[in-house]
Amino acid sequence: MEKLTEAQIRERALNKIYAKSFFAVNKLKEILLEVEGVIPSKIGNDILRRNYESQNNEVLVLDYIMNKLKSK
């Protein structure tokens, strides 16, 4: 098996981060719908809001990593 070049590693890393970001954004949208009451939830509104903030932070971190990888 051949060793990957730096460009190949960067491309694969971007693909992984993009996939994680895609699902993180979808989860964020789902939590927002729960907070707004569109999707019924048995979880209290306080916890839903904290979940939303936490998931939003996850999206921001993944976007930051993706932008750093793209800028190299």
N, C-alpha and C positions, 0 to 999 in steps of 0.2 A: 504494500500500500504506500502510495506517495505521500509525502509531507505536504500539508496545505501551505499556500503562500499567504503572506499577510493580507493581501487583497481578498483572498477567498475566506479567510477567517473573519475579516471585517464584514464581508457580505453575509456570512452565516450568522454572525452576531446580530447584525441589523435585522435579518429575517426573524430571529428568535425574539428580539425586543419588539418588533412590529407585531408579531402574533400575540405576545403578552399584552401589549398596549391595546390591541383590538379587543381582546376579551375583557380587559380592565375597563375600557370605555363602555362596553355593553353592560357590564355589571353595575357601573356607575349610573347608567340610564335606568336600569331595573330598580336600583335602590331609590332613585329620584321618584319613580312612579309609585313606589311604596310609601315614600314620605308624603307625596301629594294625595295618597288615598286611591289612586287609580287601580293599583294592585293591592288587594286586601292582605293585611299582615297581622299576625298575632303579637308581633314585637312592638314594644312601646315606641312612641314618637321620638323620645329622647335618644334611645339607642339607635333608631333608624338614622337620626341626624348625625350621630357620632360615626355610624357606619359610612354614611355619605361622605363626611369629612375625611375619614380614613381612606376610603376608596379614591377620593379626589386627589389626595396626597400621593397615592400609588400611581395614578395616571400622570401626575406632574413629574414624578421621579423617572418613570419610564420614558416620558417625552424628553426629559433632560438628557438621559443616557443616549437616546436615539439621536438627538441633535449633536451630541458630542461625537458619536461614532460617525455621523455623516460629515462633520466638519474636518475630519482627518483626511 
